[in-house]
Amino acid sequence: MEKILMIAATEHDGSLGKPALEALAAARTLQQGLPGSTLTVGLIGADVKKGADAIASCGAVKFMAVTGADFRDGVYANDAAAAAALVKVAEATLVVAPGTSRINRFLSGVAQRCGGRIDTHATEIQVESGSPAVTRWYYRQRMTGVLKRTARPWFITVDPGSIEPWSGAAGSATVEAVAAEASSKTKVVGVRSPTSGAQTIKPEAVLLFVAGAGWCKKQPDGKTHVSDAGRLILGFLDKTQASLGGSKSLVDQGGEGETLTFMTHLNQVGQTGATPRHPKGLSTCCHGEEPHVVGWRFVNERRAINLNPSCGWAQGKTDVLYVADAFQLVARVNELL
Ligand SMILES: Cc1cc2nc3c(=O)[nH]c(=O)nc-3n(C[C@H](O)[C@H](O)[C@H](O)COP(=O)(O)OP(=O)(O)OC[C@H]3O[C@@H](n4cnc5c(N)ncnc54)[C@H](O)[C@@H]3O)c2cc1C
């Protein structure tokens, strides 16, 4: 009989983010598909009441939490101690958690401490022939596989954006306090993040706008037009609130002189970059080579603008290819927007 534990860290205001609700939905799928299994929710944070109340009707037999100021910001040693204590008290055999940067940092260490096994980046969790089955991608999203394990406890992290989040009525959850030692000497003294206007990576955006190296190349008049490119791209982002991706060739130019200063390696999409999940994508001035396009695996509707009708996108990698000058086309689209 499986004892399922959903572990999540609350936001600073005590609420649960969308990735936590997605992991909860995955844990519910397991609990509903495995007869006799139980679901426990284990939360970590300064104060978790708001988050626990929001999921009060999720069908968990118990809500537990490690709370206090030491568990607010996501410090490895403290989070790991908290999660290990939750697993122990819940006597969990299956642990499901959101694959956020915070959880990804410590959960494999917790699996080691608990003598368990971990699989990360799950995109689907089901029950197959009475056993949990975890789907994940391999080789930079080129192959997909389904895993089953007999080892317990089995830790599974769910890639954000893969599963429909749990939704249901809020209520009043009774949360059992679990003790854990906060042994870390690290103190978080503040958080610095870009202002929202300067933030170009927006995982929740409907549209991914990808800029390629063509924006910084010599154009038909024999000159580069990098400042025009920057103005057009930022204008488009401002009007559409799209997320900004880049090809490797473009982001690598950061250290090579005249380039788009707002592009960093964090924007890179592809085999050695990110595999974002947006419903739509628009590629501009990017050739569409396989190591780049493999990062578009989870982008459902694809369009590209390229001067070259034989570019990689034309080889069945996009739904629509506009054979056009992206400078002219994006300028016109910005005008219309
Ligand atoms: C191991 C390995 C890993 C890699 N990982 C990645 C990765 O993660 N991500 C990635 O992106 N690449 C990756 N690459 C590199 C990849 O193979 C390509 O070299 C890279 O994607 C090319 O970038 P690009 O298309 O922007 O540039 P280019 O190939 O230079 O293409 C520029 C394009 O812009 C078009 N263009 C120019 N001007 C205009 C205009 N005015 N209007 C419209 N179109 C115009 C041109 O026609 C051209 O097609 C990897 C390569 C290797 C070997």
Ligand as a Chemical Component Dictionary entry (heavy atoms), coordinates in Angstrom:
data_LIG
# 
_chem_comp.id                   LIG 
_chem_comp.type                 NON-POLYMER 
_chem_comp.pdbx_formal_charge   0 
_chem_comp.three_letter_code    LIG 
# 
loop_
_chem_comp_atom.comp_id 
_chem_comp_atom.atom_id 
_chem_comp_atom.alt_atom_id 
_chem_comp_atom.type_symbol 
_chem_comp_atom.charge 
_chem_comp_atom.model_Cartn_x 
_chem_comp_atom.model_Cartn_y 
_chem_comp_atom.model_Cartn_z 
_chem_comp_atom.pdbx_ordinal 
LIG C1  C1  C 0 26.681 20.459 -29.530 1  
LIG C2  C2  C 0 25.942 21.662 -30.056 2  
LIG C3  C3  C 0 24.976 22.233 -29.271 3  
LIG C4  C4  C 0 24.267 23.349 -29.722 4  
LIG N1  N1  N 0 23.291 23.889 -28.926 5  
LIG C5  C5  C 0 22.556 24.916 -29.408 6  
LIG C6  C6  C 0 21.487 25.476 -28.644 7  
LIG O1  O1  O 0 21.210 25.065 -27.513 8  
LIG N2  N2  N 0 20.789 26.497 -29.163 9  
LIG C7  C7  C 0 21.081 27.019 -30.404 10 
LIG O2  O2  O 0 20.408 27.981 -30.824 11 
LIG N3  N3  N 0 22.083 26.533 -31.120 12 
LIG C8  C8  C 0 22.840 25.491 -30.668 13 
LIG N4  N4  N 0 23.876 25.030 -31.420 14 
LIG C9  C9  C 0 24.260 25.808 -32.602 15 
LIG C10 C10 C 0 23.358 25.589 -33.806 16 
LIG O3  O3  O 0 23.780 24.446 -34.513 17 
LIG C11 C11 C 0 23.419 26.806 -34.739 18 
LIG O4  O4  O 0 24.758 27.114 -35.012 19 
LIG C12 C12 C 0 22.743 28.063 -34.162 20 
LIG O5  O5  O 0 21.447 27.757 -33.707 21 
LIG C13 C13 C 0 22.671 29.115 -35.278 22 
LIG O6  O6  O 0 22.097 30.274 -34.776 23 
LIG P1  P1  P 0 21.245 31.231 -35.727 24 
LIG O7  O7  O 0 20.273 30.415 -36.481 25 
LIG O8  O8  O 0 20.734 32.364 -34.906 26 
LIG O9  O9  O 0 22.379 31.856 -36.667 27 
LIG P2  P2  P 0 22.704 31.642 -38.213 28 
LIG O10 O10 O 0 22.896 30.209 -38.516 29 
LIG O11 O11 O 0 23.802 32.578 -38.489 30 
LIG O12 O12 O 0 21.368 32.083 -38.953 31 
LIG C14 C14 C 0 20.975 33.431 -39.075 32 
LIG C15 C15 C 0 19.727 33.434 -39.925 33 
LIG O13 O13 O 0 19.217 34.756 -39.984 34 
LIG C16 C16 C 0 18.608 34.915 -41.246 35 
LIG N5  N5  N 0 18.506 36.359 -41.486 36 
LIG C17 C17 C 0 19.490 37.285 -41.591 37 
LIG N6  N6  N 0 18.959 38.497 -41.768 38 
LIG C18 C18 C 0 17.610 38.354 -41.783 39 
LIG C19 C19 C 0 16.526 39.249 -41.933 40 
LIG N7  N7  N 0 16.710 40.564 -42.125 41 
LIG N8  N8  N 0 15.271 38.749 -41.880 42 
LIG C20 C20 C 0 15.042 37.427 -41.724 43 
LIG N9  N9  N 0 16.050 36.536 -41.581 44 
LIG C21 C21 C 0 17.310 36.999 -41.613 45 
LIG C22 C22 C 0 19.561 34.195 -42.200 46 
LIG O14 O14 O 0 18.873 33.855 -43.400 47 
LIG C23 C23 C 0 19.953 32.980 -41.379 48 
LIG O15 O15 O 0 19.118 31.889 -41.668 49 
LIG C24 C24 C 0 24.582 23.909 -30.976 50 
LIG C25 C25 C 0 25.562 23.318 -31.770 51 
LIG C26 C26 C 0 26.240 22.218 -31.319 52 
LIG C27 C27 C 0 27.295 21.616 -32.195 53 
# 
loop_
_chem_comp_bond.comp_id 
_chem_comp_bond.atom_id_1 
_chem_comp_bond.atom_id_2 
_chem_comp_bond.value_order 
_chem_comp_bond.pdbx_ordinal 
LIG C1  C2  SING 1  
LIG C2  C3  SING 2  
LIG C2  C26 DOUB 3  
LIG C3  C4  DOUB 4  
LIG C4  N1  SING 5  
LIG C4  C24 SING 6  
LIG N1  C5  DOUB 7  
LIG C5  C6  SING 8  
LIG C5  C8  SING 9  
LIG C6  O1  DOUB 10 
LIG C6  N2  SING 11 
LIG N2  C7  SING 12 
LIG C7  O2  DOUB 13 
LIG C7  N3  SING 14 
LIG N3  C8  DOUB 15 
LIG C8  N4  SING 16 
LIG N4  C9  SING 17 
LIG N4  C24 SING 18 
LIG C9  C10 SING 19 
LIG C10 O3  SING 20 
LIG C10 C11 SING 21 
LIG C11 O4  SING 22 
LIG C11 C12 SING 23 
LIG C12 O5  SING 24 
LIG C12 C13 SING 25 
LIG C13 O6  SING 26 
LIG O6  P1  SING 27 
LIG P1  O7  DOUB 28 
LIG P1  O8  SING 29 
LIG P1  O9  SING 30 
LIG O9  P2  SING 31 
LIG P2  O10 DOUB 32 
LIG P2  O11 SING 33 
LIG P2  O12 SING 34 
LIG O12 C14 SING 35 
LIG C14 C15 SING 36 
LIG C15 O13 SING 37 
LIG C15 C23 SING 38 
LIG O13 C16 SING 39 
LIG C16 N5  SING 40 
LIG C16 C22 SING 41 
LIG N5  C17 SING 42 
LIG N5  C21 SING 43 
LIG C17 N6  DOUB 44 
LIG N6  C18 SING 45 
LIG C18 C19 SING 46 
LIG C18 C21 DOUB 47 
LIG C19 N7  SING 48 
LIG C19 N8  DOUB 49 
LIG N8  C20 SING 50 
LIG C20 N9  DOUB 51 
LIG N9  C21 SING 52 
LIG C22 O14 SING 53 
LIG C22 C23 SING 54 
LIG C23 O15 SING 55 
LIG C24 C25 DOUB 56 
LIG C25 C26 SING 57 
LIG C26 C27 SING 58 
# 
